Amino acid sequence: MSKDPSHFLNELPIWKLKLVAKEYGIDVSSCRYKRDYVEKIGAKKLTEEQVRQALSKSQKESAKAEDASEEMKEIGRDIQNIAERPAEPKDIPAEEEKTLDRHLDEALTMKPSFFQVDSANEDAFNKMLLGDYHEAIKANRDARIRCLDLFSGFQVYSSAVSIRAAEELLAKLPTDRVDVRSGLKTSLAAAKMAFVHGTPRQREETVESLEALATRAYEVYWGESNRAENEIVDLLRDYESFGTRTEEARRYLEIAASAKRSHNLEEYARMLAQAREAAEKAKSSRATELEGAYHIVRAATDEARESGASLPDAEKGLADAKEAMKAGSFARAVELMADIERAADAAHNKRLKADKELEKAKVELARSVETNYGPVINEAASYGLDVREPTFHAGNMRTALDREDVVNASKFARRVKEIMDGMERDLDRKRIEAGVAVRVPNARCGKCKKKTLYAFPGSVRKCMSCGHSFSVPQVKAEPKAVVKADQQVRSAEPPPKPVPEEKTAPPEKKKRWFRW
């Protein structure tokens, strides 16, 4: 912090300089402008601590209860290190507010011009050069009088511009800056009242105080916003180091930069908040992906050990990766898991190349998982269960089988089996709700002895309490029953109509010769 008293005294409004002068008995009765007060008080070589104590003491003695402003405490870096938060603003009545705004608008339309004063001064100077001193003095006096009139109008115009600018700043300042908005609102109300009803001196003092407060509030806000933006950029850089997709957050930052260039405070703050929110969502999504990757690495190590490979450092590495994820060190976790998976796959592949029968068994196991669990995944999806992860791993398994990559096919098959086995209870509940599984009345589980036995398709019985399941053998019908049934079917048919016998003509008798 600077040791030069003028460094912080210049930042104080006149009314606070008067309080400091009164506390240390400094005569400021002859001072007209702010620089006079600063010179008088600065001659005492007061330290910042002394000024702070003087303002604190005057605040306690004052009838006005002013709260300390956190944004304005540090003198040199922050004006209001020794200032106090202004009193809570008293709202100006609506009708009076309209009147004050109308006066401000009228003052803004009367912008003074010093062109005529410049011309008169030039004319007086030329006459003096020509030796016409009498006319030069008259022209210069007229120019000076006109300048004083214009200067008075310029003071009014300049005050109106500052008040209007501070009012626009207050309207656009984000609402989370409650303390700064409160101070600005109070100072703005005082400046408006003094602009219309106060003396020129009151108008000057209130406008100076408003300008100092508004300028510092603007600088503090942009300083904090820049720090917030830099923090978000650092966060995104850190998230990208472990594979997080941050395109959405980067897009919000670009919009925020555009709003910053156009001095759109509200839009800038809103875009920064959305960028941070998008970054956190992307980090959460990536953490979920890394959790799934951890299980894949675990499956890779289990498959390698099952094949007879030795992985002495795998368990410690997996534990370290788990701790790193819990601590938020995702980049470290990714590095550890990548090393473990690479070592496990290499050892597994070496074992498969040495044992072709083992490789064949792994392929058959993966294909059986595809055959048995594929319909289960589709059934779970039809019930509305989340099967995105097993579907994704099943697709990777099929791709690996097509490429004859037995190592990856086996670890993805193991992960599919783990997920679907863990989903079995939820799937059974859905089957019961859909009526696919029906409760067996008065039947008890042979294991837990509870009446929670359900019949599933395929002659499967399963207890919903302990999970015990068994198959019921189907009894084949006896052949006699089939014959009897066949006979019953035949007896049920109408008897065949008798076929009438064909009548044959009697044989003709041979004519014989009778003897009489």
Secondary structure, DSSP 8 states (H G I E B T S, - for coil): ----HHHHHTTS-HHHHHHHHHHTT---TT--SHHHHHHHHHTTT--HHHHHHHHHHHHHHSSS-----GGG-STTT-GGGSS----------HHHHHHHHHHHHHHHH-----HHHHHHHHHHHHHHHHT-HHHHHHHHHHHHHHHHHHHHHHHHHHHHHHHHHHHHHHHHS-TT-HHHHHHHHHHHHHHHHHHHHS-HHHHHHHHHHHHHHHHHHHHHHHHHHHHHHHHHHHHHHHHHTTT---HHHHHHHHHHHHHHHTT-HHHHHHHHHHHHHHHHHHHHHHHHHHHHHHHHHHHHHHHHHHTT---TTHHHHHHHHHHHHHTT-HHHHHHHHHHHHHHHHHHHHHHHHH-HHHHHHHHHHHHHHHHHHHHHHHHHHHTT---HHHHHHHHHHHHHHHTT-HHHHHHHHHHHHHHHHHTHHHHHHHHHHHTSSEE-TT---TTT--S-EEEETTTEEEETTT--EEE-------HHHHHHHHHHHHHHS-----------------------
